[in-house]
Amino acid sequence: MRLYYIYFAIYFFLPTLAFSQGLKFNGGHHAIDKRTSYEVFAKKNISFEGLFDIDFQLSIYGANSLGNILRVQNKENNTIYNLFYDEEKDQCIFRLNEEGKSSLITAKIDRRLLNNNTWFPVKLTFDLRQGIFKLQIENKVFSSEKIELPNPYFPIITFGKSDYLIDVPNMGIKNLSIGNKNTKYIFPLRENEGHIVHDFEGNSYGLVTNPEWLINDSYQWKLVNTFHSSTQAGSNYNEIRKEIYYFNRDSIFIHNIKTNDTRKVAFQKQCPVDLIQATNFLDVKANKLYVYELYHNYPYDGPTVASLNLDNFTWTIESYDGMQKELHHHGFFFDQQKKQYYIFGGYGNMSYSDQFYKYAIDSSKWQKLDDLAGDKLFPRYFLSAGYMENSHTAYIFGGMGNESGEHIVGRKYYYDLYKINLDTKKVTKMWDIAWKDKHVVPARGIVFPDQSHFYALCYPEHLTRSAIKLYRFSIQDGSYEILGDSVSIYSDKISTRAQLYYDHQLGRLLALVQESSDDIKSTLKIYSLNSPPISEAELSNYPKKDNKVKYMILVLLGALIGTASYRIIKRLKKKKFDGSVVFPIPENEADRTKEHTLIETEPLASIDQLKPITTDAIIWKNNSRANAIYLFGEFKVLDRNQKDISHLFSTRLKQVFCLILTHGGESGISSALLSHLVWPDKSEDKVKNSRGVTINHLRKALSELDGIELRYEKGRFKMEQDADFYCDYTRCMELTSSLNITENIDELIHLLGRGKFLQSTNQPIFDSTKADLEKNIIPLLIAELYHSMEAHAYNDSIALAEVIFMFDPLHEQVLFMQIRAMLALKLTQEARIRFQSFASEYRNIMGENFPFHFEDIA
């Protein structure tokens, strides 16, 4: 469960498309003419000198798969090399062959190592000078004997079926890059249709036959399987075993999501509880499924709770304790650590409930919770609940009911979120948003892809035939977006239900939709959606040449964080806080990747204290250069004589300057949009006069600087900049779009160290610009932080963490890594000070104590 933190870093901070992309290959289970072939440079002739890498992430689907992963031909001679995949008992075998001659590398990997990850990195290196091949799979590197390789090399690279090599494994690839430090070709593989493959700039390079574009699986819910029961039935998902359970009193269907295998098991003795709603929960550690009924509408003296042993499929009576109260569509969650199951709300006997009840497995009793304090939760049903095990915190979301709890008063739809701390017994209302769309209720189960958001399935329950949609809500303020397409549901009967699950390891959302036409027999439909899900706009947002910066960031982050995260996962060790990333600290070892000025034991004064100052760094270290405008931190303008002329820029001039600089890219911002943003309430004739006066004043102020000019062409304003002028925002865009981010990380840290973008400006028109900028910057810093920790560059790690805290002051994982870095440099006192500062900030913002102690991390 604590791998949650790692998946948090991967899935939340990385922009959506980087992990939603990829190409799936039709393999040996398809007819030969339906198998997939992808020629990378079908539309270009390329060559490399010295060395080049073929770097990608690979996924193997199912077992008993074999065939050609990729094939490299040299256009200038007849040599051909292929990477072939095979399986043998408990091992996955990758063979690099010189076709028709010999096997150069045989790499055997424990199948369990690869099965633990849906995707794993593969890199094949052609070292043309040394005459050797290197094959890296996960963190294992294999090398060939020395052979003769042509230099330069003119590769023709084909994945999947190629000529007479017709065996293709059932595989997928993503984040493909080919090249060296001088020339690199990057392919996001994020098309959603067609046979042409583009690079990150939108240029056509490759051709693919019989493609299956994986981005569609992040938008379209895929129907995995359907089951039927003629009697009352329940369903659930076991994330540990990757199994979906659909059961009635007589038997159980078990469907494995990973292998797609299904089996049915008939019980030797039927379930002892008379099933009405078949509400249930899983104790995954004990591998037991518990089923319970709160109420029977006829005389009943049988058991109310029973457990099914999922190893031998025998039933055990657990309790006769019941409430004899209908609580239809109540919310629920399970505390695995304390083995306590909680329910809240529900509807029955013409009333809505506002009560919490707890069932303790050890005592086999239902207990009403009367010791909760804090904000009032009004009576409701059709609500949804979720649980964060790491903080012992539950969340209650939405539903419908009313303040009195009486059905005759009528019902109100709630769009609110409550947090319940199970340690302090405190209920906190997080938000209550004004809902402007058609009324919906949440399905069962909210899930957390990270600590800042949750997913919920919502649908209009008052319609007989309606559609379920996936929503992503912010835990902090309730802002939301709709992702993916919809799933149909027949919601006429009270026993119809839907529940959402999230498998962090597989990176998939699962929706179990159980429908009934008579409240007795039912049908279960299993739907799957790859995570992170995307919107309709993102689905068809092909790379365009004017989106170069955006796609550079996406692809780079996919490669950096993808590779770093897999390596980090391998180095996880269980600590008391059971969730931190643990990096080994070699004895008596300082930073190895750079020459650093190590800090002894003095308190940290600033970020720059942690960074070495070199000759090349003097230019960007100096914030007093001529012809410069600084937008990070406090607004500052230095003219051609290095004189501070910030006072010449009134609030309005700063506003207009920043809008023109940050909107519209190279084409600039239209005068109409500028007028709408700056003077939204003025008529056209008054806007024209005000705009003209402001533009003239801005031009006059900018005339004090060299290298920048405000131009107006074809109805659009734009800033023309040359090498004499410096703007930290412009430089930040250049640095974050560079393929050599690591080489420039010192400059980026220093630039961001001045403060947040437009720090003293609180105008709403810049909110989206600030949010987009931080959304792009934070993942870069997170990726570099992982790399610096991996490389034992602990000074860099501390500095990077400080910058990240400026944007996200409560990022727990960053704290863990910064503390580890400080301890590696023997800065124990500073580490304690940093921890106490973080814990204090956490308490001020969250209203509760930080759930870890310094000793847990150290």
C-alpha positions in Angstrom: 0.0 0.0 0.0 2.9 2.4 0.8 4.0 2.1 -2.8 1.3 4.7 -3.0 3.9 7.4 -2.6 5.9 6.3 -5.5 2.8 6.1 -7.7 1.8 9.5 -6.4 5.1 10.9 -7.8 4.6 9.1 -11.1 0.9 9.6 -11.8 0.1 12.9 -10.3 3.1 15.1 -11.0 3.6 13.9 -14.5 1.4 15.6 -17.1 -1.4 13.4 -18.3 -0.4 12.4 -21.8 3.1 11.1 -20.9 1.7 8.0 -19.4 -1.4 7.7 -21.5 0.5 7.1 -24.8 1.9 4.0 -26.4 1.5 1.5 -29.2 0.2 -2.0 -28.6 1.2 -4.7 -31.1 -1.0 -7.5 -32.3 1.1 -10.6 -31.8 1.0 -14.3 -32.4 -2.6 -14.8 -31.4 -3.7 -12.9 -34.5 -3.5 -13.9 -38.1 -0.2 -13.1 -39.8 -1.7 -10.2 -41.9 -3.2 -8.7 -38.8 0.1 -8.5 -36.8 1.6 -5.2 -36.1 4.7 -3.8 -37.8 6.2 -0.3 -37.1 9.0 1.1 -39.2 10.4 4.0 -37.3 12.1 6.0 -40.1 10.0 5.0 -43.1 9.8 8.6 -44.3 13.4 9.6 -43.4 17.0 8.5 -44.1 19.1 8.9 -41.0 22.6 8.0 -39.8 24.7 8.0 -36.6 28.4 8.2 -35.8 30.2 6.8 -32.8 27.2 5.6 -30.8 23.5 5.5 -30.7 20.8 4.2 -28.4 17.3 2.7 -29.0 15.6 3.5 -25.7 11.9 2.7 -24.9 9.6 1.2 -22.4 8.2 -2.2 -23.0 5.2 -4.1 -21.7 4.5 -7.8 -22.3 0.9 -8.8 -22.2 -0.1 -12.3 -20.9 2.0 -15.4 -20.7 3.5 -17.8 -23.4 4.5 -14.9 -25.7 7.4 -14.9 -28.0 8.7 -13.1 -31.1 10.6 -10.2 -32.6 10.7 -7.1 -30.5 12.8 -5.0 -32.9 15.0 -5.5 -36.0 17.8 -3.2 -37.1 19.1 -3.4 -40.7 22.0 -1.3 -42.0 21.1 0.4 -45.2 24.8 0.3 -46.4 25.4 -3.4 -45.9 23.6 -6.7 -45.4 24.0 -7.1 -41.6 20.8 -7.4 -39.6 20.4 -7.5 -35.8 17.2 -8.4 -34.0 16.0 -8.4 -30.4 14.0 -11.5 -29.8 11.8 -12.3 -26.8 11.0 -15.8 -25.4 9.9 -17.4 -22.2 11.3 -20.4 -20.4 9.8 -21.6 -17.1 10.2 -18.7 -14.6 12.5 -16.7 -16.9 11.9 -14.1 -19.6 14.7 -14.3 -22.2 15.9 -11.5 -24.5 18.2 -12.5 -27.2 20.2 -10.0 -29.4 21.0 -11.9 -32.6 23.1 -11.2 -35.6 20.5 -12.6 -38.0 21.5 -15.8 -39.7 24.8 -16.0 -37.9 24.9 -16.1 -34.0 23.4 -14.9 -30.8 25.4 -11.9 -29.4 23.6 -11.4 -26.0 21.3 -13.7 -24.1 19.7 -11.9 -21.2 17.7 -14.0 -18.7 15.4 -12.0 -16.3 13.3 -13.5 -13.5 9.7 -13.4 -14.7 8.6 -12.1 -11.3 10.8 -9.0 -11.7 9.0 -8.0 -14.9 5.6 -9.1 -13.8 5.7 -6.7 -10.9 5.7 -3.8 -13.3 3.3 -3.2 -16.2 6.1 -1.2 -18.0 9.8 -1.6 -17.8 12.7 0.2 -19.5 14.8 -1.3 -22.3 17.8 0.3 -24.0 19.9 -1.2 -26.8 23.2 0.6 -27.4 25.2 0.4 -30.6 28.8 1.4 -29.6 30.3 1.8 -33.1 33.7 2.8 -31.9 34.2 0.0 -29.4 32.3 -2.5 -31.6 30.1 -3.8 -28.8 26.4 -3.9 -28.0 24.9 -3.2 -24.6 21.4 -4.3 -23.6 19.8 -2.8 -20.5 16.6 -4.3 -19.1 15.3 -2.7 -15.9 18.6 -2.1 -14.0 20.4 -5.1 -15.5 23.1 -4.5 -18.2 24.4 -7.1 -20.6 27.2 -6.7 -23.1 28.3 -8.5 -26.2 31.7 -9.6 -27.3 33.6 -7.2 -29.5 32.7 -7.3 -33.2 33.2 -5.1 -36.2 30.5 -2.4 -36.7 30.4 0.1 -39.5 30.8 3.8 -38.5 28.8 5.7 -39.5 25.7 3.6 -39.3 22.5 3.9 -41.4 19.8 2.1 -39.4 16.5 0.9 -40.7 14.6 0.1 -37.4 11.4 -2.0 -37.4 9.4 -3.1 -34.3 7.2 -6.2 -34.5 6.6 -8.1 -37.8 9.4 -7.5 -40.3 9.8 -9.4 -43.6 9.9 -13.1 -42.8 10.1 -12.5 -39.0 6.4 -13.0 -38.4 6.4 -14.0 -34.8 5.5 -11.0 -32.7 5.0 -11.0 -28.9 1.9 -9.5 -27.5 3.6 -6.3 -26.4 3.4 -2.6 -26.1 6.0 0.2 -26.4 6.1 3.8 -25.4 8.5 6.7 -24.8 10.6 5.8 -27.7 13.8 7.7 -28.3 16.6 7.0 -30.8 20.0 8.8 -31.0 22.9 10.1 -29.1 23.9 13.3 -27.4 24.3 15.1 -30.7 21.1 13.9 -32.4 18.0 12.5 -30.8 14.7 11.5 -32.3 11.8 11.3 -29.9 8.4 9.7 -30.6 5.7 10.1 -28.0 3.5 7.4 -29.7 0.4 9.3 -28.6 -1.6 9.1 -31.9 -5.1 7.8 -31.4 -5.7 6.7 -35.0 -4.1 6.3 -38.4 -0.9 4.7 -39.6 1.5 7.6 -39.6 3.8 8.1 -36.6 5.0 11.6 -35.6 7.8 12.9 -33.5 7.2 15.3 -30.6 7.1 18.3 -33.0 4.4 16.7 -35.2 6.8 15.8 -38.1 5.9 12.5 -39.9 8.6 9.9 -39.6 7.2 6.4 -39.3 4.6 4.0 -40.6 2.7 1.3 -38.7 0.4 -1.4 -39.9 -2.4 -2.9 -37.7 -1.8 -0.4 -34.8 -3.6 -0.4 -31.5 -3.1 3.1 -30.0 -3.0 2.9 -26.2 -4.1 6.4 -25.7 -7.6 5.3 -26.6 -7.6 3.0 -23.5 -7.2 6.1 -21.3 -10.3 7.6 -22.8 -12.6 4.8 -23.7 -13.9 2.4 -21.0 -13.2 -1.1 -22.2 -15.8 -3.8 -21.4 -13.6 -6.6 -20.0 -16.3 -9.3 -19.2 -19.9 -9.8 -18.3 -21.4 -12.3 -15.7 -24.9 -13.2 -14.8 -26.6 -14.5 -11.6 -30.3 -15.6 -11.3 -30.2 -14.9 -7.5 -29.0 -12.0 -5.3 -25.2 -11.4 -5.9 -22.4 -9.3 -4.7 -19.1 -8.1 -6.3 -15.7 -6.8 -5.2 -12.1 -6.4 -6.4 -8.9 -7.8 -4.8 -6.0 -5.5 -5.8 -3.4 -7.9 -4.3 -4.5 -10.9 -6.4 -5.8 -8.8 -9.3 -9.1 -10.7 -9.0 -12.7 -9.6 -9.4 -15.3 -11.6 -7.4 -18.9 -12.0 -8.4 -20.7 -14.3 -6.0 -24.1 -15.5 -4.8 -25.0 -18.1 -2.1 -24.1 -21.1 -4.3 -20.9 -20.1 -6.3 -18.4 -17.5 -7.2 -16.9 -16.2 -10.5 -13.3 -15.2 -10.3 -11.8 -13.0 -13.1 -8.1 -12.1 -13.1 -7.6 -8.7 -14.6 -4.0 -9.2 -15.4 -4.2 -12.6 -17.1 -7.8 -12.3 -18.3 -8.5 -15.8 -17.0 -11.9 -16.7 -15.5 -13.0 -19.6 -13.4 -16.1 -20.5 -11.5 -16.1 -22.3 -8.1 -19.2 -23.9 -6.7 -19.4 -23.9 -2.9 -19.7 -27.2 -1.1 -22.0 -25.5 1.4 -23.9 -22.4 0.5 -23.4 -19.0 2.0 -25.1 -19.1 5.5 -26.3 -15.5 5.2 -29.6 -15.0 3.4 -28.5 -12.4 0.8 -30.7 -9.4 0.1 -28.2 -6.7 -1.0 -25.0 -8.8 -0.7 -23.0 -5.9 0.6 -19.5 -7.0 1.3 -15.9 -6.1 2.0 -12.4 -7.7 1.7 -9.8 -8.4 4.3 -6.9 -8.9 1.8 -4.3 -9.8 4.5 -6.5 -12.7 5.7 -7.7 -13.4 2.2 -11.3 -13.4 3.2 -14.4 -11.9 1.7 -17.0 -10.8 4.3 -20.7 -10.5 3.3 -23.2 -8.8 5.6 -26.9 -7.9 5.7 -28.2 -5.1 7.9 -31.9 -5.9 7.6 -34.4 -8.5 6.4 -38.0 -7.5 5.7 -39.3 -10.8 7.1 -38.8 -12.7 10.4 -35.1 -13.8 10.3 -33.0 -15.3 13.0 -30.0 -16.4 10.9 -26.5 -15.1 10.7 -25.9 -11.5 9.5 -22.2 -11.7 8.7 -20.2 -14.5 7.2 -16.7 -14.8 5.7 -15.6 -16.7 2.6 -12.0 -18.2 2.7 -10.7 -17.4 -0.7 -8.1 -20.1 -0.5 -10.4 -23.1 0.1 -13.8 -21.4 -0.6 -15.5 -22.4 2.7 -17.9 -20.2 4.5 -17.7 -19.3 8.2 -20.5 -17.7 10.3 -19.0 -14.5 11.9 -21.9 -12.8 13.6 -25.6 -12.8 14.4 -25.5 -9.1 15.4 -27.6 -6.8 13.3 -29.2 -3.4 13.2 -32.6 -4.4 11.8 -32.6 -1.1 9.9 -32.6 -0.6 6.2 -29.6 1.5 5.1 -29.7 1.3 1.3 -26.8 2.9 -0.6 -24.7 3.7 2.5 -21.1 4.6 2.2 -18.4 2.3 3.5 -14.6 1.9 4.0 -12.3 -0.7 5.6 -9.4 0.0 8.0 -7.2 -2.9 7.1 -4.7 -2.3 9.8 -7.2 -2.3 12.7 -9.6 -4.7 10.9 -12.5 -2.4 11.4 -15.3 -1.8 8.8 -17.2 1.5 8.8 -20.5 2.5 7.2 -22.2 5.9 7.1 -25.6 7.1 5.9 -28.2 5.1 3.9 -31.9 5.1 3.3 -34.7 3.1 4.8 -38.1 3.3 6.5 -38.7 6.7 4.8 -35.7 8.3 6.4 -32.1 9.2 5.7 -29.3 8.3 8.1 -26.5 10.5 9.5 -25.0 7.8 11.7 -21.6 6.1 11.6 -21.4 2.4 12.5 -18.3 0.2 12.9 -18.0 -3.5 12.6 -14.9 -4.9 14.3 -13.8 -8.3 13.0 -12.3 -9.3 16.3 -15.5 -8.7 18.3 -18.0 -9.6 15.5 -20.2 -6.7 16.7 -21.7 -3.6 15.2 -21.1 -0.4 17.2 -22.6 3.0 16.8 -20.0 5.8 16.8 -21.0 8.6 19.1 -17.6 10.1 19.8 -17.1 12.0 16.5 -16.7 15.8 16.8 -16.4 18.7 14.5 -18.5 19.6 11.5 -22.0 18.2 11.0 -22.7 15.7 8.3 -26.3 15.9 7.2 -28.4 12.7 6.6 -28.0 11.2 3.2 -27.7 8.2 0.9 -26.2 7.5 -2.5 -23.0 8.9 -1.1 -19.5 7.7 -1.7 -16.6 7.1 0.7 -12.9 6.4 0.5 -10.0 5.8 2.9 -6.4 6.9 3.0 -4.6 4.2 5.1 -1.4 6.1 5.5 -3.0 8.9 7.5 -6.0 7.0 8.9 -8.3 9.4 7.2 -11.7 8.8 5.6 -13.6 10.9 3.2 -17.3 11.2 2.6 -18.4 12.7 -0.7 -21.8 13.9 -2.0 -25.1 12.1 -2.0 -28.6 13.2 -1.4 -30.9 13.7 1.6 -31.9 16.6 3.8 -31.1 18.2 7.2 -34.0 16.7 9.0 -33.5 13.2 7.7 -37.2 12.8 6.9 -38.1 11.6 3.4 -41.3 13.6 3.3 -39.4 16.9 3.5 -37.9 16.2 0.1 -34.3 15.6 -0.9 -31.3 17.8 -1.7 -28.3 16.8 -3.8 -25.0 17.4 -1.9 -21.7 18.2 -3.7 -19.5 18.4 -0.6 -16.5 16.6 0.9 -15.9 15.8 4.6 -12.7 14.5 6.1 -12.8 12.2 9.1 -9.6 11.6 11.1 -10.1 8.2 12.8 -7.3 8.9 15.3 -8.6 12.2 16.6 -12.3 11.4 15.8 -12.6 14.9 14.1 -14.9 15.6 11.2 -13.8 18.5 8.9 -15.8 19.9 6.1 -13.4 20.5 3.2 -15.8 22.2 0.7 -19.3 22.5 -0.7 -19.3 23.5 -4.3 -22.2 25.1 -6.3 -23.2 22.5 -8.9 -24.3 24.0 -12.2 -24.7 20.9 -14.2 -27.5 18.3 -14.2 -27.8 16.6 -10.8 -25.8 13.4 -10.3 -24.9 11.1 -7.4 -21.6 9.3 -6.9 -21.3 5.6 -7.3 -19.7 3.5 -4.6 -16.0 4.1 -3.8 -13.8 7.1 -4.3 -10.2 6.4 -5.0 -7.0 8.4 -4.7 -4.5 8.6 -7.5 -2.5 10.9 -5.2 -2.9 13.0 -2.1 -4.4 16.0 -3.8 -7.2 14.5 -5.9 -9.8 11.7 -5.9 -11.7 10.0 -8.7 -15.5 9.3 -8.5 -18.0 7.8 -10.8 -21.1 10.0 -11.0 -24.5 9.5 -12.8 -28.1 10.8 -12.7 -29.8 8.0 -10.6 -33.3 9.4 -11.3 -33.1 8.3 -14.9 -34.0 4.7 -15.9 -31.2 4.5 -18.5 -28.4 6.9 -17.8 -24.6 7.2 -18.2 -21.8 7.0 -15.7 -19.0 9.5 -16.1 -15.6 9.7 -14.3 -14.8 12.9 -12.4 -11.5 14.0 -10.9 -12.0 16.3 -7.9 -9.5 18.4 -6.0 -9.4 17.5 -2.3 -8.5 21.0 -1.5 -11.2 23.1 -3.2 -13.6 20.8 -5.1 -12.6 21.9 -8.6 -13.2 19.1 -11.0 -13.0 17.9 -14.6 -14.7 15.1 -16.5 -12.4 12.4 -18.0 -13.0 9.5 -20.4 -16.2 8.6 -22.2 -19.3 7.3 -20.4 -20.6 3.9 -19.3 -24.3 3.1 -19.6 -26.3 1.9 -16.5 -29.8 0.8 -15.9 -30.7 2.4 -12.6 -34.4 1.7 -12.2 -34.0 -0.7 -9.2 -32.6 -0.1 -5.7 -30.2 -3.1 -6.1 -28.5 -1.6 -9.1 -25.0 -0.3 -8.1 -21.6 0.7 -9.5 -18.3 0.8 -7.7 -14.9 2.3 -8.7 -11.5 0.7 -7.9 -8.0 1.8 -8.7 -5.1 -0.6 -9.1 -2.0 1.5 -8.6 0.4 -1.2 -9.8 -1.4 -1.9 -13.0 -2.2 1.7 -13.6 -5.9 0.9 -14.3 -9.3 2.2 -13.1 -12.0 -0.5 -12.8 -15.7 0.0 -12.8 -18.0 -2.8 -11.6 -21.5 -2.1 -12.8 -24.1 -4.4 -11.4 -27.6 -4.0 -12.8 -30.9 -5.6 -11.9 -34.3 -5.6 -13.5 -36.2 -7.1 -10.6 -34.0 -6.7 -7.5 -33.2 -10.4 -7.6 -31.3 -11.5 -10.7 -28.4 -9.3 -11.8 -25.7 -8.8 -14.4 -22.2 -7.7 -13.6 -20.2 -5.7 -16.3 -16.5 -5.1 -15.7 -15.0 -2.0 -17.4 -11.4 -0.9 -17.5 -9.7 2.4 -18.1 -6.0 3.0 -18.3 -4.6 5.6 -15.8 -4.2 8.5 -15.9 -7.5 9.0 -17.8 -7.7 11.8 -20.3 -10.4 14.2 -21.6 -11.9 14.2 -25.1 -9.8 17.3 -25.9 -6.6 15.5 -24.9 -7.5 12.4 -26.9 -7.4 14.2 -30.3 -4.7 16.7 -29.4 -2.1 15.6 -31.9 1.5 17.0 -31.6 1.7 20.3 -33.6 4.9 22.1 -34.5 3.7 25.1 -32.5 3.4 22.9 -29.4 7.1 22.0 -29.4 7.7 23.1 -25.8 4.7 21.2 -24.5 5.6 18.0 -26.1 9.3 18.3 -25.2 8.3 18.5 -21.6 5.9 15.6 -21.9 8.2 13.2 -23.6 11.2 14.1 -21.5 9.3 13.7 -18.3 7.9 10.4 -19.5 11.5 9.1 -20.0 13.0 10.7 -16.9 10.4 9.9 -14.4 9.5 6.5 -15.9 13.1 5.3 -15.8 13.9 6.9 -12.4 10.7 5.6 -10.8 11.4 2.0 -11.8 14.9 2.2 -10.4 13.6 3.8 -7.2 11.0 1.1 -6.7 13.7 -1.5 -6.8 15.5 0.3 -4.0 12.6 0.6 -1.7 13.2 -0.7 1.8 10.6 -0.9 4.5 11.0 1.8 7.2 8.7 2.7 10.1 6.9 5.2 8.0 6.6 2.5 5.4 6.3 4.6 2.3 9.3 6.7 1.9 11.8 6.2 -0.8 15.0 4.9 0.7 18.2 5.7 -1.1 21.4 3.9 0.0 24.1 6.2 1.4 27.6 4.9 0.8 29.9 5.3 3.7 32.2 8.4 3.6 30.9 9.2 0.1 30.0 12.7 -1.0 28.4 13.8 -4.3 30.0 11.9 -7.2 28.4 13.5 -10.2 29.6 17.1 -9.7 32.2 19.0 -7.8 30.4 20.5 -4.9 31.2 22.8 -2.1 30.1 20.6 0.8 28.4 22.2 3.7 29.6 21.3 7.2 27.2 21.8 10.1 26.2 25.5 9.8 22.5 26.3 9.4 21.4 26.7 5.8 21.2 30.3 4.9 19.9 30.1 1.3 19.5 27.9 -1.7 22.6 29.4 -3.3 24.7 28.3 -0.3 24.2 24.7 -1.6 25.4 25.3 -5.1 28.9 25.8 -6.4 29.6 29.0 -8.3 31.6 28.4 -11.5 32.8 30.9 -14.1 30.0 29.9 -16.5 27.4 30.5 -13.8 28.4 34.1 -13.2 26.1 35.5 -15.8 22.9 33.9 -14.5 24.0 34.2 -10.9 24.0 38.0 -11.3 20.6 39.6 -10.9 21.9 43.0 -11.7 22.6 42.6 -15.4 21.5 45.3 -17.8 18.4 45.1 -20.0 16.5 42.6 -17.8 13.0 42.0 -16.5 12.4 39.6 -13.6 8.9 38.1 -13.2 9.8 35.4 -10.6 9.7 36.7 -7.1 9.4 40.5 -6.9 8.8 42.3 -10.2 12.1 44.0 -11.2 13.2 45.9 -14.3 16.8 47.0 -15.0 17.5 49.4 -17.9 20.6 49.5 -20.2 22.6 51.2 -17.4 21.6 48.5 -14.8 19.4 51.1 -13.1 16.2 49.8 -11.4 13.3 51.4 -13.3 10.6 49.1 -11.8 8.7 52.2 -10.7 8.0 53.1 -14.3 5.7 50.0 -14.6 2.4 50.8 -13.0 0.1 47.9 -12.1 -1.7 48.2 -15.4 1.6 48.3 -17.4 2.8 45.2 -15.6 -0.5 43.5 -16.3 -0.4 44.3 -20.0 3.3 43.4 -20.4 2.8 40.0 -18.7 -0.3 39.2 -20.8 1.5 39.9 -24.1 4.6 38.0 -23.0 2.8 34.9 -21.8 -0.1 34.6 -24.2 -0.2 33.4 -27.8 3.4 32.1 -28.3 5.3 33.5 -31.3 2.0 34.7 -32.9 1.2 37.0 -29.9 -2.1 37.9 -28.3 -5.0 39.4 -30.2 -6.1 42.9 -29.4 -9.6 41.6 -28.8 -8.4 39.1 -26.2 -6.2 41.6 -24.5 -9.0 44.1 -24.3 -11.4 41.5 -22.9 -8.9 40.4 -20.2 -7.8 43.9 -19.1 -11.0 46.0 -19.6 -13.8 43.4 -19.5 -16.5 45.9 -18.5 -15.8 48.8 -20.9 -17.5 49.4 -24.2 -15.5 49.0 -27.5 -14.9 52.8 -28.0 -13.6 53.3 -24.5 -11.5 50.1 -24.6 -9.8 51.3 -27.8 -8.8 54.6 -26.2 -7.6 53.0 -22.9 -5.7 50.3 -24.8 -3.9 52.9 -27.0 -2.8 55.0 -24.0 -1.6 51.9 -22.1 0.3 50.5 -25.1 2.0 53.9 -25.7 3.1 54.1 -22.0 4.4 50.5 -22.1 6.4 51.2 -25.3 7.9 54.3 -23.6 8.9 52.3 -20.5 10.4 49.5 -22.7 12.4 52.0 -24.6 14.8 52.2 -21.6 15.9 48.7 -22.4 17.8 47.3 -25.4 16.8 44.0 -27.0 13.0 44.1 -26.5 10.4 45.7 -28.6 6.6 45.7 -28.5 5.2 45.1 -32.0 1.7 45.1 -33.4 1.0 43.1 -36.6 -2.2 41.8 -38.1 -4.3 42.6 -35.1 -1.9 40.9 -32.6 0.6 42.3 -30.0 3.8 40.4 -29.3 7.2 41.0 -27.7 10.3 40.8 -29.9 13.3 39.8 -27.9 17.0 39.3 -28.9 20.2 38.3 -27.2 20.8 41.8 -25.5 17.6 41.4 -23.4 17.0 39.0 -20.5 13.7 37.9 -19.0 13.6 35.1 -16.5 10.2 33.9 -17.7 11.5 33.5 -21.3 14.7 31.8 -20.0 12.6 29.5 -17.8 10.7 28.4 -20.9 13.9 27.7 -22.8 15.4 25.7 -19.9 12.3 23.6 -19.4 12.0 22.8 -23.1 15.7 21.8 -23.4 16.7 18.1 -23.8 19.7 18.9 -21.5 17.7 19.9 -18.4 20.1 18.2 -16.0 23.1 20.2 -17.4 21.1 23.4 -16.8 19.5 22.5 -13.5 21.8 24.8 -11.5 20.6 27.8 -13.5 16.9 26.7 -13.2 17.2 26.3 -9.4 18.7 29.8 -9.1 16.1 31.3 -11.4 13.2 29.8 -9.4 14.9 30.6 -6.2 13.8 34.3 -6.5 10.2 33.2 -5.8 7.0 32.1 -7.5 6.0 33.5 -10.8 4.3 36.9 -10.4 4.6 36.4 -6.7 3.1 39.7 -5.6 0.4 39.7 -8.3 -3.0 38.3 -7.2 -5.0 39.2 -10.3 -7.3 36.3 -11.4 -6.4 36.7 -15.1 -3.0 35.2 -14.3 -4.3 32.2 -12.3 -4.3 29.9 -15.3 -0.9 31.0 -16.5 0.6 30.4 -13.0 -1.1 27.0 -12.7 0.1 25.9 -16.2 3.6 27.1 -15.4 3.8 25.2 -12.1 2.2 22.2 -13.7 5.1 22.0 -16.1 7.9 23.0 -13.7 7.0 20.8 -10.7 7.4 17.5 -12.6 10.7 18.6 -14.0 12.0 19.3 -10.5 10.6 16.1 -9.2 12.3 14.1 -11.9 15.6 15.9 -11.2 15.3 15.3 -7.5 14.9 11.6 -8.1 18.0 11.6 -10.4 20.1 13.6 -7.9 19.2 11.2 -5.1 20.0 8.2 -7.4 23.4 9.8 -8.2 24.1 10.7 -4.6 24.2 14.4 -5.6 22.9 15.4 -2.2 23.6 19.1 -2.4 21.5 19.2 -5.5 18.8 17.2 -3.8 18.5 19.7 -0.9 18.4 22.7 -3.2 15.8 21.1 -5.5 13.6 20.2 -2.5 13.7 23.8 -1.3 12.5 25.0 -4.7 9.7 22.4 -4.8 8.5 23.4 -1.3 8.1 26.9 -2.7 5.4 25.6 -5.0 4.1 22.6 -2.9 5.0 23.2 0.8 3.4 19.9 1.9 5.0 17.4 -0.4 5.8 14.6 2.0 7.9 12.5 -0.4 10.1 15.5 -1.1 10.6 16.0 2.6 11.7 12.4 3.0 14.3 12.7 0.3 15.6 16.0 1.5 16.0 14.6 5.1 17.9 11.6 3.7 20.1 13.9 1.6 20.9 16.1 4.7 21.7 13.0 6.8 24.0 11.8 4.0 25.9 15.0 4.3 25.9 14.7 8.2 23.6 17.7 8.5 21.6 16.2 11.3 20.8 19.5 13.1 19.7 21.1 9.8 17.6 18.0 9.0 15.8 18.3 12.3 15.1 22.0 11.8 13.7 21.3 8.3 11.5 18.5 9.7 10.1 20.7 12.5 9.4 23.5 10.0 7.6 21.2 7.7 5.6 19.7 10.6 4.6 23.2 11.8 3.5 24.2 8.3 1.5 20.9 7.9 -0.3 21.6 11.2 -1.2 25.2 10.2 -2.6 24.2 6.8 -4.1 20.8 7.5 -5.3 21.5 11.1 -3.8 18.2 12.3 -0.4 16.9 13.4 2.0 15.5 10.7 1.6 11.7 11.0 5.4 10.9 11.0 8.2 11.6 13.4 11.8 12.5 12.5 13.0 9.2 13.8 10.7 7.4 11.3 12.6 9.0 8.4 16.1 8.9 9.9 
